[in-house]
Amino acid sequence: MPSVEVVIKMAKAYNVSLDYLLIDDAPRRPLEVQVGRLAERVMGLESLSEEDERAVLHILDSLEAKTKLKELAAGVG
């Protein structure tokens, strides 16, 4: 059995999660995930009120629906 330090080095070298190395049938996931600008901003919104959180979610839902409609329209024409 390798030491914890060796397992961590292996995870870093192969960019895989520790659970992937230690647990049978664990899904392969990257150790470090690059977070984009939008995700960073969203993670900083944890202190919003429930009302403001609902408003942000509504805006995100609307933008997602708009994007899907554009994609469908582009595929039809």
Buried (B, 14 or more C-beta within 10 A) or exposed (E): EEEEEEBBEBBEEEEBBBEBBEEEEEEEEEBEEEEEEEEEEEEEEEEEEEEEEEEEEEEEEEEEEEEEEEEEEEEEE
